[in-house]
Amino acid sequence: MAGGRKLSFDKEASLEKAMLLFWEKGYTAASLSELTDAMGINKPSMYSTFGNKEELFVQATDYYIDKHAKQHIAHLQGNGSVAQKLKQYMESIVTAQSSAALPKGCYISLSVSESAGGAIPESAAKKVEYARGLTHGVLTEFFMTHGTENAYSANEKALFIESILHGTAAMARGDVGLDKLKIVVSQAVKSVF
């Protein structure tokens, strides 16, 4: 019996390209033709490897979490004072939000806006909510671990920082420079501690 056909393309590289297009245009505006063109594959290959557009988006979101979002969390666990750790974490994020090598802003922030408007299908919306919840959970745990008296105040601080980062994502998409975003970060850290 013959084995299954081998992929004639790099699945991870194709997923990266799809993620970048979703990040740049959003779920709704990224057409199947644009996605397959960006990925360098035809539609039958896309369907057989990734499923439909919704399934591709879910996989691209997982890819974003693993390859882009999680790298920032290491700053919360690094050296320095609690305020320094939070500042390094936030500066890492705003640096990525304004990087010339990536689409401006934040993949998750853009997706949250689309999801809130009902513009994306259910499984995609659930994945976006999961991703948003990861950030909130990481920040809440950080504040609880570092001296916040109770879960309620840790939750409030996490929500505040999340809100700031969604705001800096929108500002970065509007071409506000990194130097200005770092000022926002400094002020946010001061107001938390």
Summary of the structure (lengths in Angstrom):
residues: 193
radius of gyration: 18.4
end to end distance: 65.5
largest distance: 66.0
contacts: 570
relative contact order: 0.12
helix: 75%
strand: 0%
